[in-house]
Amino acid sequence: MTQLIPWENASMEELSQVRGVCLDIDDTLSTQGKLTAEAYAALWALKSSGYRVVPITGRPAGWCDHFARFWPVDAVVGENGGFSFFMKNGKRERLTTPQAPKNPKPQIETLAQEVLRAFPHARWASDQAYREYDLAIDFCEDVPAWPRAEVNRLVALCEGLGAHAKVSSIHVNAWFGDYDKYSGFTHLLQSPAFEQALGQTPPGLSEWLFIGDSPNDEPLFQRFSLSVGVANLRDFVDRLRHPPRYLTSQPSGLGFCQMARTLVQVAAARSK
């Protein structure tokens, strides 16, 4: 297994350069399908400490609308990078990632037919109705867990049909268009509308930390110099060519809280 640096050994000097936190949601912020009071408080603590906060998730547009409106975040990047939502003057704004297809529905419908032909037992994620760009195949959220070999076969099928396919902790997300979580996030950072909404230039790429838990976070693990996995990432490390730099000792939301506590302490020391 790839050896990851324990989060406790992170350089405080390096962390003092962080101005923004990007995070996955499922099994990074959440724990067994729930957003705990502690994890939600950690989000608020990061925001109150002056950090910019942006979830980058595979969850659908319908959910991301809620996140952008009600959570203590500056924006949310949804459906593995297809779009971003943020609030500006009390209204929700949208950015569509340029590489996202204008009309993905026909390709998604064809892909769904082929998946069902090869995997008659396949079921779509319960939030599929609220998605715009991808097909989310549930392999353990609301269905009996699939064997890992079956998940691998599903990914290979989707890729063979020309789709991108990424494994999260609960779904295989498949989509068409040459984008991912990282390109969706960089499009957000480069947007004048987002800068106007913040009222200042957002932190540069080198000033962000990313924390995640699964293979669909690999584009971010690869490109963020400060990347963190929560402890449950150990289940997927052998799938990753580009693992994160650090690993928390606690899983899921507890690991997120562990990371957040450190950054809050860093912000407090910086302000003295």
C-alpha positions in Angstrom: 0.0 0.0 0.0 1.1 3.5 -0.7 2.4 5.1 2.4 0.6 8.3 3.2 1.8 10.9 5.7 -0.4 11.1 8.9 -2.3 14.3 9.1 -0.8 14.9 12.5 2.6 15.3 10.8 1.4 18.1 8.5 3.7 21.2 8.4 2.1 24.1 10.3 4.2 26.5 8.2 2.8 25.0 5.0 -0.8 25.0 6.4 -0.5 28.7 7.2 -0.6 29.3 3.5 -4.1 27.8 3.1 -6.9 30.2 2.4 -9.5 27.9 1.0 -10.8 24.4 1.7 -12.3 22.1 -1.0 -14.1 19.0 0.2 -15.9 15.9 -1.1 -19.2 15.3 0.7 -20.2 11.6 0.8 -18.1 9.7 3.4 -15.8 12.7 3.7 -18.1 15.2 5.3 -20.9 12.8 5.9 -20.8 9.6 8.0 -22.8 6.6 7.0 -25.2 8.8 5.0 -25.7 11.4 7.7 -24.3 14.9 8.1 -23.4 14.9 11.8 -23.7 17.9 14.1 -20.0 17.9 14.6 -19.2 17.9 10.9 -21.6 20.7 10.1 -20.2 22.7 13.0 -16.7 22.1 11.5 -17.9 23.6 8.2 -19.1 26.7 10.1 -15.8 26.9 12.1 -13.8 26.9 8.8 -16.0 29.6 7.4 -15.9 31.7 10.6 -12.1 31.4 10.6 -11.9 33.1 7.3 -11.5 30.2 4.9 -13.2 30.0 1.6 -15.2 26.7 1.5 -16.2 24.8 -1.7 -17.6 21.3 -1.7 -16.8 19.4 -4.9 -19.2 16.5 -5.2 -20.7 13.8 -7.4 -24.1 14.7 -6.1 -26.8 16.1 -8.4 -27.9 19.6 -9.4 -31.0 19.3 -7.2 -28.9 18.6 -4.1 -26.3 21.2 -5.0 -28.9 24.0 -5.2 -29.6 23.3 -1.5 -26.0 23.2 -0.6 -25.3 26.5 -2.2 -28.3 28.2 -0.6 -28.2 26.8 3.0 -24.7 25.6 3.9 -21.9 27.8 5.0 -20.1 27.5 1.7 -18.9 30.0 -1.0 -19.8 27.7 -3.9 -20.4 24.1 -4.8 -19.1 22.2 -7.8 -21.6 19.4 -8.7 -21.9 16.2 -10.7 -18.1 15.6 -10.8 -17.4 19.0 -12.3 -20.2 19.6 -14.7 -21.3 22.9 -13.1 -20.9 25.2 -10.2 -23.6 27.1 -8.1 -22.9 30.0 -5.8 -24.9 32.9 -4.3 -24.6 36.5 -5.5 -26.7 39.2 -4.0 -29.1 36.7 -2.5 -29.7 34.8 -5.8 -28.3 31.5 -6.9 -25.9 31.8 -9.9 -24.8 29.0 -12.1 -21.6 28.3 -14.1 -21.6 25.5 -16.6 -18.2 23.9 -17.2 -17.3 24.5 -20.9 -16.5 20.9 -21.6 -19.9 19.7 -20.4 -22.2 18.6 -23.3 -25.1 20.8 -24.2 -27.6 17.9 -24.5 -26.3 14.9 -22.6 -29.6 13.1 -22.3 -29.5 10.9 -25.5 -26.0 9.6 -24.7 -27.0 9.0 -21.1 -30.1 7.1 -22.1 -28.1 4.9 -24.5 -25.6 4.2 -21.8 -28.3 3.3 -19.3 -29.7 0.8 -21.8 -26.3 -0.8 -22.3 -25.7 -1.0 -18.5 -29.0 -2.8 -18.0 -28.2 -5.2 -20.8 -25.0 -6.2 -19.2 -26.1 -5.8 -15.5 -29.9 -6.5 -15.4 -29.8 -6.1 -11.6 -28.4 -2.5 -11.8 -30.3 0.3 -10.2 -29.8 4.0 -10.6 -29.0 6.1 -7.6 -32.1 7.4 -5.8 -31.1 10.9 -6.7 -30.8 10.2 -10.5 -34.0 12.2 -11.2 -32.2 15.4 -10.1 -29.1 14.9 -12.3 -28.3 16.8 -15.4 -25.1 15.3 -16.8 -24.4 11.9 -15.5 -25.7 8.4 -14.8 -25.2 7.3 -11.2 -25.3 3.5 -10.7 -25.8 2.6 -7.1 -23.5 -0.2 -5.9 -24.0 0.0 -2.1 -26.1 3.1 -1.0 -29.6 1.7 -1.3 -28.8 -1.7 -2.7 -26.9 -4.8 -1.5 -23.2 -4.1 -2.0 -21.8 -5.3 -5.3 -18.7 -7.4 -5.4 -15.7 -5.3 -6.3 -15.1 -7.3 -9.4 -18.6 -6.4 -10.6 -17.9 -2.7 -9.9 -14.7 -3.0 -12.0 -16.6 -4.6 -14.9 -19.2 -1.8 -14.8 -16.5 0.8 -15.0 -14.8 -0.9 -17.9 -18.2 -1.2 -19.7 -18.9 2.5 -19.3 -15.4 3.5 -20.5 -15.7 1.1 -23.4 -18.8 3.1 -24.5 -16.8 6.4 -24.4 -17.9 7.6 -21.0 -15.9 8.8 -18.1 -16.6 6.5 -15.2 -15.5 7.2 -11.6 -16.0 5.1 -8.4 -17.2 7.1 -5.4 -17.9 5.4 -2.0 -21.5 4.6 -3.1 -21.9 5.0 -6.8 -20.3 4.6 -10.2 -20.8 8.0 -11.9 -20.6 7.9 -15.7 -20.7 11.0 -18.0 -19.8 12.3 -21.4 -17.6 15.4 -21.9 -13.9 15.9 -21.1 -14.2 17.4 -17.6 -13.8 16.2 -14.0 -13.9 17.7 -10.5 -10.7 19.6 -11.0 -11.6 21.3 -14.3 -15.0 22.2 -12.8 -13.3 23.8 -9.9 -10.7 25.7 -11.9 -13.5 27.1 -14.1 -15.2 28.4 -11.0 -12.0 30.1 -9.8 -11.4 31.8 -13.1 -15.0 33.2 -13.3 -15.4 37.0 -13.0 -18.9 36.4 -11.7 -17.6 34.3 -8.8 -15.0 36.9 -8.0 -17.8 39.6 -8.0 -19.9 37.4 -5.7 -17.0 37.0 -3.2 -16.2 40.7 -3.4 -12.5 39.9 -3.8 -10.2 37.7 -5.8 -10.5 34.0 -4.7 -7.4 32.3 -3.3 -5.0 31.0 -5.9 -4.8 27.3 -6.6 -1.7 26.8 -4.4 -3.7 28.3 -1.4 -6.4 25.6 -1.4 -6.5 22.3 0.5 -8.6 19.4 -0.7 -10.0 16.5 1.4 -11.7 13.5 0.0 -12.3 9.7 0.4 -12.6 7.8 -2.9 -11.3 7.3 -6.5 -13.4 10.0 -8.0 -11.4 12.5 -6.0 -8.2 11.4 -7.7 -8.0 14.4 -10.1 -7.9 16.6 -7.0 -5.5 14.5 -5.1 -3.2 14.6 -8.1 -3.2 18.4 -8.5 -3.5 19.9 -5.0 -0.2 20.1 -3.3 -2.1 19.9 0.0 -4.4 17.0 -0.4 -5.9 14.9 2.4 -7.7 11.6 2.6 -10.0 10.6 5.4 -9.1 7.3 7.0 -11.7 5.3 5.0 -9.7 6.0 1.8 -7.5 3.1 2.8 -10.2 0.9 1.2 -9.4 2.4 -2.2 -5.7 3.3 -2.1 -4.8 0.4 -4.4 -7.1 1.9 -7.1 -5.2 5.2 -7.0 -2.3 6.2 -9.2 -2.3 9.6 -7.5 -3.1 9.2 -3.8 -3.4 12.2 -1.4 -0.4 13.5 0.5 -1.9 13.1 3.9 -4.3 10.7 5.7 -6.3 11.5 8.8 -6.4 8.9 11.6 -10.3 9.1 11.8 -12.8 8.1 9.1 -15.5 10.1 7.3 -16.9 13.1 9.1 -14.6 12.5 12.1 -11.6 12.8 9.8 -13.0 16.0 8.3 -13.4 17.4 11.8 -9.8 16.4 12.6 -8.6 18.3 9.5 -10.8 21.3 10.3 -9.7 21.6 13.9 -6.1 21.9 12.8 -6.9 24.6 10.2 -9.0 26.6 12.7 -6.0 26.5 15.1 -3.7 27.7 12.3 -6.1 30.6 11.4 -6.2 31.6 15.1 -2.4 31.6 15.3 -2.1 33.6 12.1 -4.4 36.3 13.4 -2.4 37.0 16.5 
